Amino acid sequence: MSNTEPAELGEGHSPAAWTAVVIMLIGFAAGTLFFWFDQPWGVWVSAGVVLIGLIAGGVMKKAGYGVDGPKFVPKHHSE
């Protein structure tokens, strides 16, 4: 066993992650409603929104807003 402490990986609390999750959550919620009301076109549009959320998160990460990105400032919580 090693006596070194593992590196703090964080929990993904970054603007890129939150943006992706919120957009995808909206897509899933809308898709569920469209599925419930038997609107196939809405389900497919919602699937597109989920993909847009995934792409937006990736683009924001590449732009530096991901964890350990140059534009991300982590908030430290008091324990």
PDB file of N, CA, C and O in Angstrom:
ATOM      1  N   MET A   1       0.834  -1.190   0.000  1.00  0.00           N
ATOM      2  CA  MET A   1       0.000   0.000   0.000  1.00  0.00           C
ATOM      3  C   MET A   1       0.873   1.245   0.000  1.00  0.00           C
ATOM      4  O   MET A   1       1.995   1.245   0.507  1.00  0.00           O
ATOM      5  N   SER A   2       0.351   2.257  -0.557  1.00  0.00           N
ATOM      6  CA  SER A   2       1.074   3.513  -0.667  1.00  0.00           C
ATOM      7  C   SER A   2       0.670   4.448   0.466  1.00  0.00           C
ATOM      8  O   SER A   2      -0.472   4.432   0.924  1.00  0.00           O
ATOM      9  N   ASN A   3       1.610   5.251   0.904  1.00  0.00           N
ATOM     10  CA  ASN A   3       1.327   6.240   1.947  1.00  0.00           C
ATOM     11  C   ASN A   3       0.913   7.581   1.362  1.00  0.00           C
ATOM     12  O   ASN A   3       0.623   8.519   2.106  1.00  0.00           O
ATOM     13  N   THR A   4       0.884   7.682   0.057  1.00  0.00           N
ATOM     14  CA  THR A   4       0.501   8.943  -0.568  1.00  0.00           C
ATOM     15  C   THR A   4      -1.016   9.033  -0.655  1.00  0.00           C
ATOM     16  O   THR A   4      -1.714   8.034  -0.830  1.00  0.00           O
ATOM     17  N   GLU A   5      -1.492  10.241  -0.530  1.00  0.00           N
ATOM     18  CA  GLU A   5      -2.936  10.460  -0.623  1.00  0.00           C
ATOM     19  C   GLU A   5      -3.328  10.540  -2.090  1.00  0.00           C
ATOM     20  O   GLU A   5      -2.584  11.092  -2.902  1.00  0.00           O
ATOM     21  N   PRO A   6      -4.495   9.993  -2.440  1.00  0.00           N
ATOM     22  CA  PRO A   6      -4.920  10.084  -3.843  1.00  0.00           C
ATOM     23  C   PRO A   6      -5.217  11.529  -4.226  1.00  0.00           C
ATOM     24  O   PRO A   6      -5.639  12.333  -3.395  1.00  0.00           O
ATOM     25  N   ALA A   7      -4.994  11.836  -5.467  1.00  0.00           N
ATOM     26  CA  ALA A   7      -5.261  13.193  -5.959  1.00  0.00           C
ATOM     27  C   ALA A   7      -6.752  13.472  -5.912  1.00  0.00           C
ATOM     28  O   ALA A   7      -7.570  12.593  -6.185  1.00  0.00           O
ATOM     29  N   GLU A   8      -7.092  14.688  -5.568  1.00  0.00           N
ATOM     30  CA  GLU A   8      -8.499  15.099  -5.538  1.00  0.00           C
ATOM     31  C   GLU A   8      -8.983  15.253  -6.971  1.00  0.00           C
ATOM     32  O   GLU A   8      -8.528  16.137  -7.697  1.00  0.00           O
ATOM     33  N   LEU A   9      -9.905  14.391  -7.372  1.00  0.00           N
ATOM     34  CA  LEU A   9     -10.392  14.425  -8.745  1.00  0.00           C
ATOM     35  C   LEU A   9     -11.548  15.386  -8.930  1.00  0.00           C
ATOM     36  O   LEU A   9     -11.880  15.736 -10.063  1.00  0.00           O
ATOM     37  N   GLY A  10     -12.164  15.818  -7.853  1.00  0.00           N
ATOM     38  CA  GLY A  10     -13.317  16.696  -7.968  1.00  0.00           C
ATOM     39  C   GLY A  10     -14.554  15.910  -8.341  1.00  0.00           C
ATOM     40  O   GLY A  10     -14.492  14.695  -8.528  1.00  0.00           O
ATOM     41  N   GLU A  11     -15.648  16.580  -8.448  1.00  0.00           N
ATOM     42  CA  GLU A  11     -16.912  15.928  -8.766  1.00  0.00           C
ATOM     43  C   GLU A  11     -17.517  16.462 -10.055  1.00  0.00           C
ATOM     44  O   GLU A  11     -18.701  16.257 -10.322  1.00  0.00           O
ATOM     45  N   GLY A  12     -16.720  17.134 -10.841  1.00  0.00           N
ATOM     46  CA  GLY A  12     -17.219  17.633 -12.113  1.00  0.00           C
ATOM     47  C   GLY A  12     -18.051  18.894 -12.005  1.00  0.00           C
ATOM     48  O   GLY A  12     -18.823  19.205 -12.912  1.00  0.00           O
ATOM     49  N   HIS A  13     -17.906  19.629 -10.906  1.00  0.00           N
ATOM     50  CA  HIS A  13     -18.664  20.870 -10.748  1.00  0.00           C
ATOM     51  C   HIS A  13     -17.984  21.972 -11.548  1.00  0.00           C
ATOM     52  O   HIS A  13     -17.147  22.709 -11.027  1.00  0.00           O
ATOM     53  N   SER A  14     -18.351  22.075 -12.806  1.00  0.00           N
ATOM     54  CA  SER A  14     -17.784  23.102 -13.671  1.00  0.00           C
ATOM     55  C   SER A  14     -18.904  23.677 -14.523  1.00  0.00           C
ATOM     56  O   SER A  14     -19.935  23.031 -14.712  1.00  0.00           O
ATOM     57  N   PRO A  15     -18.711  24.880 -15.035  1.00  0.00           N
ATOM     58  CA  PRO A  15     -19.740  25.448 -15.914  1.00  0.00           C
ATOM     59  C   PRO A  15     -20.044  24.552 -17.114  1.00  0.00           C
ATOM     60  O   PRO A  15     -21.197  24.455 -17.533  1.00  0.00           O
ATOM     61  N   ALA A  16     -19.032  23.902 -17.667  1.00  0.00           N
ATOM     62  CA  ALA A  16     -19.258  23.019 -18.816  1.00  0.00           C
ATOM     63  C   ALA A  16     -20.147  21.844 -18.427  1.00  0.00           C
ATOM     64  O   ALA A  16     -21.081  21.501 -19.151  1.00  0.00           O
ATOM     65  N   ALA A  17     -19.855  21.231 -17.289  1.00  0.00           N
ATOM     66  CA  ALA A  17     -20.639  20.074 -16.854  1.00  0.00           C
ATOM     67  C   ALA A  17     -22.073  20.472 -16.528  1.00  0.00           C
ATOM     68  O   ALA A  17     -23.016  19.795 -16.935  1.00  0.00           O
ATOM     69  N   TRP A  18     -22.236  21.561 -15.800  1.00  0.00           N
ATOM     70  CA  TRP A  18     -23.589  21.981 -15.430  1.00  0.00           C
ATOM     71  C   TRP A  18     -24.407  22.376 -16.655  1.00  0.00           C
ATOM     72  O   TRP A  18     -25.594  22.060 -16.733  1.00  0.00           O
ATOM     73  N   THR A  19     -23.793  23.055 -17.596  1.00  0.00           N
ATOM     74  CA  THR A  19     -24.510  23.435 -18.819  1.00  0.00           C
ATOM     75  C   THR A  19     -24.971  22.200 -19.575  1.00  0.00           C
ATOM     76  O   THR A  19     -26.121  22.123 -20.007  1.00  0.00           O
ATOM     77  N   ALA A  20     -24.073  21.234 -19.734  1.00  0.00           N
ATOM     78  CA  ALA A  20     -24.428  20.003 -20.440  1.00  0.00           C
ATOM     79  C   ALA A  20     -25.557  19.271 -19.732  1.00  0.00           C
ATOM     80  O   ALA A  20     -26.502  18.815 -20.376  1.00  0.00           O
ATOM     81  N   VAL A  21     -25.466  19.155 -18.417  1.00  0.00           N
ATOM     82  CA  VAL A  21     -26.481  18.416 -17.658  1.00  0.00           C
ATOM     83  C   VAL A  21     -27.838  19.106 -17.731  1.00  0.00           C
ATOM     84  O   VAL A  21     -28.858  18.439 -17.909  1.00  0.00           O
ATOM     85  N   VAL A  22     -27.868  20.422 -17.599  1.00  0.00           N
ATOM     86  CA  VAL A  22     -29.148  21.140 -17.632  1.00  0.00           C
ATOM     87  C   VAL A  22     -29.805  21.011 -19.010  1.00  0.00           C
ATOM     88  O   VAL A  22     -31.004  20.745 -19.101  1.00  0.00           O
ATOM     89  N   ILE A  23     -29.030  21.196 -20.075  1.00  0.00           N
ATOM     90  CA  ILE A  23     -29.599  21.075 -21.423  1.00  0.00           C
ATOM     91  C   ILE A  23     -30.111  19.660 -21.657  1.00  0.00           C
ATOM     92  O   ILE A  23     -31.206  19.476 -22.190  1.00  0.00           O
ATOM     93  N   MET A  24     -29.322  18.651 -21.260  1.00  0.00           N
ATOM     94  CA  MET A  24     -29.750  17.268 -21.470  1.00  0.00           C
ATOM     95  C   MET A  24     -30.955  16.913 -20.607  1.00  0.00           C
ATOM     96  O   MET A  24     -31.822  16.156 -21.043  1.00  0.00           O
ATOM     97  N   LEU A  25     -31.022  17.446 -19.393  1.00  0.00           N
ATOM     98  CA  LEU A  25     -32.180  17.198 -18.530  1.00  0.00           C
ATOM     99  C   LEU A  25     -33.452  17.772 -19.147  1.00  0.00           C
ATOM    100  O   LEU A  25     -34.508  17.141 -19.105  1.00  0.00           O
ATOM    101  N   ILE A  26     -33.347  18.962 -19.716  1.00  0.00           N
ATOM    102  CA  ILE A  26     -34.499  19.554 -20.409  1.00  0.00           C
ATOM    103  C   ILE A  26     -34.901  18.675 -21.591  1.00  0.00           C
ATOM    104  O   ILE A  26     -36.089  18.451 -21.821  1.00  0.00           O
ATOM    105  N   GLY A  27     -33.922  18.180 -22.337  1.00  0.00           N
ATOM    106  CA  GLY A  27     -34.212  17.301 -23.466  1.00  0.00           C
ATOM    107  C   GLY A  27     -34.901  16.015 -23.037  1.00  0.00           C
ATOM    108  O   GLY A  27     -35.866  15.589 -23.671  1.00  0.00           O
ATOM    109  N   PHE A  28     -34.414  15.391 -21.966  1.00  0.00           N
ATOM    110  CA  PHE A  28     -35.037  14.161 -21.476  1.00  0.00           C
ATOM    111  C   PHE A  28     -36.451  14.413 -20.963  1.00  0.00           C
ATOM    112  O   PHE A  28     -37.360  13.624 -21.219  1.00  0.00           O
ATOM    113  N   ALA A  29     -36.631  15.515 -20.238  1.00  0.00           N
ATOM    114  CA  ALA A  29     -37.966  15.827 -19.711  1.00  0.00           C
ATOM    115  C   ALA A  29     -38.951  16.089 -20.849  1.00  0.00           C
ATOM    116  O   ALA A  29     -40.073  15.583 -20.834  1.00  0.00           O
ATOM    117  N   ALA A  30     -38.531  16.872 -21.824  1.00  0.00           N
ATOM    118  CA  ALA A  30     -39.410  17.148 -22.961  1.00  0.00           C
ATOM    119  C   ALA A  30     -39.687  15.872 -23.748  1.00  0.00           C
ATOM    120  O   ALA A  30     -40.817  15.638 -24.176  1.00  0.00           O
ATOM    121  N   GLY A  31     -38.664  15.049 -23.938  1.00  0.00           N
ATOM    122  CA  GLY A  31     -38.847  13.792 -24.651  1.00  0.00           C
ATOM    123  C   GLY A  31     -39.826  12.868 -23.954  1.00  0.00           C
ATOM    124  O   GLY A  31     -40.617  12.184 -24.603  1.00  0.00           O
ATOM    125  N   THR A  32     -39.771  12.852 -22.630  1.00  0.00           N
ATOM    126  CA  THR A  32     -40.710  12.036 -21.861  1.00  0.00           C
ATOM    127  C   THR A  32     -42.135  12.526 -22.066  1.00  0.00           C
ATOM    128  O   THR A  32     -43.048  11.722 -22.255  1.00  0.00           O
ATOM    129  N   LEU A  33     -42.328  13.832 -22.028  1.00  0.00           N
ATOM    130  CA  LEU A  33     -43.672  14.381 -22.244  1.00  0.00           C
ATOM    131  C   LEU A  33     -44.169  14.104 -23.663  1.00  0.00           C
ATOM    132  O   LEU A  33     -45.323  13.722 -23.858  1.00  0.00           O
ATOM    133  N   PHE A  34     -43.303  14.296 -24.641  1.00  0.00           N
ATOM    134  CA  PHE A  34     -43.712  14.019 -26.023  1.00  0.00           C
ATOM    135  C   PHE A  34     -44.029  12.539 -26.217  1.00  0.00           C
ATOM    136  O   PHE A  34     -44.960  12.196 -26.946  1.00  0.00           O
ATOM    137  N   PHE A  35     -43.268  11.668 -25.575  1.00  0.00           N
ATOM    138  CA  PHE A  35     -43.544  10.236 -25.664  1.00  0.00           C
ATOM    139  C   PHE A  35     -44.891   9.921 -25.024  1.00  0.00           C
ATOM    140  O   PHE A  35     -45.675   9.135 -25.555  1.00  0.00           O
ATOM    141  N   TRP A  36     -45.148  10.547 -23.872  1.00  0.00           N
ATOM    142  CA  TRP A  36     -46.406  10.337 -23.152  1.00  0.00           C
ATOM    143  C   TRP A  36     -47.609  10.758 -24.002  1.00  0.00           C
ATOM    144  O   TRP A  36     -48.640  10.085 -24.008  1.00  0.00           O
ATOM    145  N   PHE A  37     -47.466  11.877 -24.716  1.00  0.00           N
ATOM    146  CA  PHE A  37     -48.554  12.392 -25.545  1.00  0.00           C
ATOM    147  C   PHE A  37     -48.505  11.865 -26.981  1.00  0.00           C
ATOM    148  O   PHE A  37     -49.199  12.377 -27.859  1.00  0.00           O
ATOM    149  N   ASP A  38     -47.682  10.841 -27.214  1.00  0.00           N
ATOM    150  CA  ASP A  38     -47.610  10.154 -28.506  1.00  0.00           C
ATOM    151  C   ASP A  38     -47.307  11.121 -29.652  1.00  0.00           C
ATOM    152  O   ASP A  38     -48.023  11.172 -30.652  1.00  0.00           O
ATOM    153  N   GLN A  39     -46.239  11.876 -29.481  1.00  0.00           N
ATOM    154  CA  GLN A  39     -45.776  12.833 -30.493  1.00  0.00           C
ATOM    155  C   GLN A  39     -44.352  12.441 -30.913  1.00  0.00           C
ATOM    156  O   GLN A  39     -43.381  12.958 -30.359  1.00  0.00           O
ATOM    157  N   PRO A  40     -44.223  11.534 -31.884  1.00  0.00           N
ATOM    158  CA  PRO A  40     -42.886  11.047 -32.255  1.00  0.00           C
ATOM    159  C   PRO A  40     -41.930  12.143 -32.719  1.00  0.00           C
ATOM    160  O   PRO A  40     -40.733  12.068 -32.443  1.00  0.00           O
ATOM    161  N   TRP A  41     -42.433  13.147 -33.410  1.00  0.00           N
ATOM    162  CA  TRP A  41     -41.557  14.223 -33.870  1.00  0.00           C
ATOM    163  C   TRP A  41     -40.919  14.928 -32.680  1.00  0.00           C
ATOM    164  O   TRP A  41     -39.747  15.301 -32.731  1.00  0.00           O
ATOM    165  N   GLY A  42     -41.691  15.114 -31.603  1.00  0.00           N
ATOM    166  CA  GLY A  42     -41.165  15.773 -30.411  1.00  0.00           C
ATOM    167  C   GLY A  42     -40.117  14.939 -29.698  1.00  0.00           C
ATOM    168  O   GLY A  42     -39.163  15.471 -29.130  1.00  0.00           O
ATOM    169  N   VAL A  43     -40.305  13.620 -29.733  1.00  0.00           N
ATOM    170  CA  VAL A  43     -39.311  12.730 -29.127  1.00  0.00           C
ATOM    171  C   VAL A  43     -37.983  12.869 -29.868  1.00  0.00           C
ATOM    172  O   VAL A  43     -36.925  12.941 -29.242  1.00  0.00           O
ATOM    173  N   TRP A  44     -38.037  12.907 -31.195  1.00  0.00           N
ATOM    174  CA  TRP A  44     -36.809  13.036 -31.983  1.00  0.00           C
ATOM    175  C   TRP A  44     -36.164  14.409 -31.811  1.00  0.00           C
ATOM    176  O   TRP A  44     -34.939  14.516 -31.755  1.00  0.00           O
ATOM    177  N   VAL A  45     -36.972  15.448 -31.727  1.00  0.00           N
ATOM    178  CA  VAL A  45     -36.418  16.788 -31.475  1.00  0.00           C
ATOM    179  C   VAL A  45     -35.747  16.818 -30.103  1.00  0.00           C
ATOM    180  O   VAL A  45     -34.676  17.401 -29.940  1.00  0.00           O
ATOM    181  N   SER A  46     -36.383  16.188 -29.125  1.00  0.00           N
ATOM    182  CA  SER A  46     -35.809  16.134 -27.779  1.00  0.00           C
ATOM    183  C   SER A  46     -34.502  15.351 -27.763  1.00  0.00           C
ATOM    184  O   SER A  46     -33.569  15.707 -27.043  1.00  0.00           O
ATOM    185  N   ALA A  47     -34.435  14.288 -28.557  1.00  0.00           N
ATOM    186  CA  ALA A  47     -33.174  13.544 -28.670  1.00  0.00           C
ATOM    187  C   ALA A  47     -32.085  14.448 -29.244  1.00  0.00           C
ATOM    188  O   ALA A  47     -30.925  14.365 -28.839  1.00  0.00           O
ATOM    189  N   GLY A  48     -32.459  15.301 -30.176  1.00  0.00           N
ATOM    190  CA  GLY A  48     -31.514  16.274 -30.716  1.00  0.00           C
ATOM    191  C   GLY A  48     -31.051  17.263 -29.663  1.00  0.00           C
ATOM    192  O   GLY A  48     -29.883  17.651 -29.641  1.00  0.00           O
ATOM    193  N   VAL A  49     -31.964  17.676 -28.785  1.00  0.00           N
ATOM    194  CA  VAL A  49     -31.606  18.597 -27.701  1.00  0.00           C
ATOM    195  C   VAL A  49     -30.597  17.931 -26.764  1.00  0.00           C
ATOM    196  O   VAL A  49     -29.655  18.576 -26.305  1.00  0.00           O
ATOM    197  N   VAL A  50     -30.794  16.649 -26.484  1.00  0.00           N
ATOM    198  CA  VAL A  50     -29.842  15.922 -25.639  1.00  0.00           C
ATOM    199  C   VAL A  50     -28.458  15.913 -26.296  1.00  0.00           C
ATOM    200  O   VAL A  50     -27.450  16.133 -25.624  1.00  0.00           O
ATOM    201  N   LEU A  51     -28.409  15.664 -27.587  1.00  0.00           N
ATOM    202  CA  LEU A  51     -27.122  15.686 -28.296  1.00  0.00           C
ATOM    203  C   LEU A  51     -26.502  17.080 -28.292  1.00  0.00           C
ATOM    204  O   LEU A  51     -25.285  17.220 -28.169  1.00  0.00           O
ATOM    205  N   ILE A  52     -27.329  18.102 -28.424  1.00  0.00           N
ATOM    206  CA  ILE A  52     -26.830  19.483 -28.365  1.00  0.00           C
ATOM    207  C   ILE A  52     -26.215  19.759 -26.997  1.00  0.00           C
ATOM    208  O   ILE A  52     -25.182  20.421 -26.903  1.00  0.00           O
ATOM    209  N   GLY A  53     -26.843  19.257 -25.937  1.00  0.00           N
ATOM    210  CA  GLY A  53     -26.287  19.419 -24.592  1.00  0.00           C
ATOM    211  C   GLY A  53     -24.928  18.765 -24.459  1.00  0.00           C
ATOM    212  O   GLY A  53     -24.013  19.333 -23.863  1.00  0.00           O
ATOM    213  N   LEU A  54     -24.795  17.570 -25.016  1.00  0.00           N
ATOM    214  CA  LEU A  54     -23.518  16.864 -24.976  1.00  0.00           C
ATOM    215  C   LEU A  54     -22.447  17.637 -25.742  1.00  0.00           C
ATOM    216  O   LEU A  54     -21.314  17.769 -25.279  1.00  0.00           O
ATOM    217  N   ILE A  55     -22.810  18.136 -26.898  1.00  0.00           N
ATOM    218  CA  ILE A  55     -21.868  18.914 -27.711  1.00  0.00           C
ATOM    219  C   ILE A  55     -21.506  20.226 -27.013  1.00  0.00           C
ATOM    220  O   ILE A  55     -20.341  20.625 -27.006  1.00  0.00           O
ATOM    221  N   ALA A  56     -22.501  20.897 -26.427  1.00  0.00           N
ATOM    222  CA  ALA A  56     -22.239  22.171 -25.737  1.00  0.00           C
ATOM    223  C   ALA A  56     -21.267  21.971 -24.580  1.00  0.00           C
ATOM    224  O   ALA A  56     -20.364  22.784 -24.380  1.00  0.00           O
ATOM    225  N   GLY A  57     -21.445  20.898 -23.821  1.00  0.00           N
ATOM    226  CA  GLY A  57     -20.522  20.616 -22.723  1.00  0.00           C
ATOM    227  C   GLY A  57     -19.108  20.371 -23.221  1.00  0.00           C
ATOM    228  O   GLY A  57     -18.144  20.851 -22.625  1.00  0.00           O
ATOM    229  N   GLY A  58     -18.981  19.625 -24.310  1.00  0.00           N
ATOM    230  CA  GLY A  58     -17.659  19.361 -24.874  1.00  0.00           C
ATOM    231  C   GLY A  58     -16.989  20.613 -25.406  1.00  0.00           C
ATOM    232  O   GLY A  58     -15.788  20.810 -25.224  1.00  0.00           O
ATOM    233  N   VAL A  59     -17.767  21.459 -26.063  1.00  0.00           N
ATOM    234  CA  VAL A  59     -17.216  22.713 -26.594  1.00  0.00           C
ATOM    235  C   VAL A  59     -16.783  23.628 -25.449  1.00  0.00           C
ATOM    236  O   VAL A  59     -15.724  24.252 -25.513  1.00  0.00           O
ATOM    237  N   MET A  60     -17.607  23.704 -24.402  1.00  0.00           N
ATOM    238  CA  MET A  60     -17.237  24.550 -23.259  1.00  0.00           C
ATOM    239  C   MET A  60     -15.993  24.017 -22.552  1.00  0.00           C
ATOM    240  O   MET A  60     -15.163  24.793 -22.079  1.00  0.00           O
ATOM    241  N   LYS A  61     -15.865  22.697 -22.480  1.00  0.00           N
ATOM    242  CA  LYS A  61     -14.667  22.112 -21.873  1.00  0.00           C
ATOM    243  C   LYS A  61     -13.433  22.476 -22.686  1.00  0.00           C
ATOM    244  O   LYS A  61     -12.403  22.853 -22.128  1.00  0.00           O
ATOM    245  N   LYS A  62     -13.541  22.362 -24.012  1.00  0.00           N
ATOM    246  CA  LYS A  62     -12.415  22.731 -24.886  1.00  0.00           C
ATOM    247  C   LYS A  62     -12.093  24.220 -24.780  1.00  0.00           C
ATOM    248  O   LYS A  62     -10.945  24.623 -24.965  1.00  0.00           O
ATOM    249  N   ALA A  63     -13.113  25.042 -24.481  1.00  0.00           N
ATOM    250  CA  ALA A  63     -12.908  26.489 -24.353  1.00  0.00           C
ATOM    251  C   ALA A  63     -12.326  26.867 -22.992  1.00  0.00           C
ATOM    252  O   ALA A  63     -12.044  28.039 -22.745  1.00  0.00           O
ATOM    253  N   GLY A  64     -12.142  25.878 -22.103  1.00  0.00           N
ATOM    254  CA  GLY A  64     -11.509  26.156 -20.819  1.00  0.00           C
ATOM    255  C   GLY A  64     -12.444  26.234 -19.640  1.00  0.00           C
ATOM    256  O   GLY A  64     -12.014  26.609 -18.549  1.00  0.00           O
ATOM    257  N   TYR A  65     -13.708  25.896 -19.812  1.00  0.00           N
ATOM    258  CA  TYR A  65     -14.664  25.983 -18.719  1.00  0.00           C
ATOM    259  C   TYR A  65     -14.911  24.642 -18.030  1.00  0.00           C
ATOM    260  O   TYR A  65     -15.822  24.528 -17.210  1.00  0.00           O
ATOM    261  N   GLY A  66     -14.115  23.633 -18.352  1.00  0.00           N
ATOM    262  CA  GLY A  66     -14.222  22.337 -17.693  1.00  0.00           C
ATOM    263  C   GLY A  66     -13.376  22.314 -16.430  1.00  0.00           C
ATOM    264  O   GLY A  66     -12.681  23.282 -16.119  1.00  0.00           O
ATOM    265  N   VAL A  67     -13.438  21.197 -15.699  1.00  0.00           N
ATOM    266  CA  VAL A  67     -12.612  21.043 -14.506  1.00  0.00           C
ATOM    267  C   VAL A  67     -11.151  21.133 -14.929  1.00  0.00           C
ATOM    268  O   VAL A  67     -10.751  20.528 -15.924  1.00  0.00           O
ATOM    269  N   ASP A  68     -10.367  21.877 -14.188  1.00  0.00           N
ATOM    270  CA  ASP A  68      -8.949  22.133 -14.455  1.00  0.00           C
ATOM    271  C   ASP A  68      -8.716  22.977 -15.703  1.00  0.00           C
ATOM    272  O   ASP A  68      -7.583  23.073 -16.176  1.00  0.00           O
ATOM    273  N   GLY A  69      -9.762  23.586 -16.242  1.00  0.00           N
ATOM    274  CA  GLY A  69      -9.597  24.485 -17.380  1.00  0.00           C
ATOM    275  C   GLY A  69      -9.092  25.841 -16.905  1.00  0.00           C
ATOM    276  O   GLY A  69      -9.272  26.186 -15.737  1.00  0.00           O
ATOM    277  N   PRO A  70      -8.468  26.609 -17.778  1.00  0.00           N
ATOM    278  CA  PRO A  70      -7.908  27.901 -17.367  1.00  0.00           C
ATOM    279  C   PRO A  70      -8.961  28.944 -16.979  1.00  0.00           C
ATOM    280  O   PRO A  70      -8.639  29.897 -16.270  1.00  0.00           O
ATOM    281  N   LYS A  71     -10.194  28.788 -17.423  1.00  0.00           N
ATOM    282  CA  LYS A  71     -11.226  29.775 -17.108  1.00  0.00           C
ATOM    283  C   LYS A  71     -12.121  29.337 -15.958  1.00  0.00           C
ATOM    284  O   LYS A  71     -13.039  30.064 -15.578  1.00  0.00           O
ATOM    285  N   PHE A  72     -11.864  28.149 -15.395  1.00  0.00           N
ATOM    286  CA  PHE A  72     -12.689  27.607 -14.312  1.00  0.00           C
ATOM    287  C   PHE A  72     -12.059  27.942 -12.975  1.00  0.00           C
ATOM    288  O   PHE A  72     -10.890  27.634 -12.741  1.00  0.00           O
ATOM    289  N   VAL A  73     -12.832  28.575 -12.090  1.00  0.00           N
ATOM    290  CA  VAL A  73     -12.370  28.894 -10.746  1.00  0.00           C
ATOM    291  C   VAL A  73     -13.196  28.067  -9.765  1.00  0.00           C
ATOM    292  O   VAL A  73     -14.378  28.346  -9.566  1.00  0.00           O
ATOM    293  N   PRO A  74     -12.583  27.043  -9.147  1.00  0.00           N
ATOM    294  CA  PRO A  74     -13.358  26.199  -8.228  1.00  0.00           C
ATOM    295  C   PRO A  74     -13.716  26.954  -6.958  1.00  0.00           C
ATOM    296  O   PRO A  74     -12.962  27.804  -6.485  1.00  0.00           O
ATOM    297  N   LYS A  75     -14.882  26.626  -6.416  1.00  0.00           N
ATOM    298  CA  LYS A  75     -15.310  27.204  -5.146  1.00  0.00           C
ATOM    299  C   LYS A  75     -14.950  26.217  -4.047  1.00  0.00           C
ATOM    300  O   LYS A  75     -15.293  25.038  -4.125  1.00  0.00           O
ATOM    301  N   HIS A  76     -14.269  26.696  -3.040  1.00  0.00           N
ATOM    302  CA  HIS A  76     -13.872  25.822  -1.942  1.00  0.00           C
ATOM    303  C   HIS A  76     -14.917  25.905  -0.846  1.00  0.00           C
ATOM    304  O   HIS A  76     -15.320  26.990  -0.426  1.00  0.00           O
ATOM    305  N   HIS A  77     -15.346  24.745  -0.393  1.00  0.00           N
ATOM    306  CA  HIS A  77     -16.352  24.676   0.659  1.00  0.00           C
ATOM    307  C   HIS A  77     -15.663  24.510   2.003  1.00  0.00           C
ATOM    308  O   HIS A  77     -14.664  23.800   2.113  1.00  0.00           O
ATOM    309  N   SER A  78     -16.194  25.157   3.009  1.00  0.00           N
ATOM    310  CA  SER A  78     -15.636  24.989   4.349  1.00  0.00           C
ATOM    311  C   SER A  78     -16.170  23.694   4.941  1.00  0.00           C
ATOM    312  O   SER A  78     -17.340  23.348   4.777  1.00  0.00           O
ATOM    313  N   GLU A  79     -15.288  22.994   5.629  1.00  0.00           N
ATOM    314  CA  GLU A  79     -15.700  21.714   6.214  1.00  0.00           C
ATOM    315  C   GLU A  79     -15.659  21.779   7.706  1.00  0.00           C
ATOM    316  O   GLU A  79     -15.973  20.795   8.376  1.00  0.00           O
TER     317      GLU A  79
END
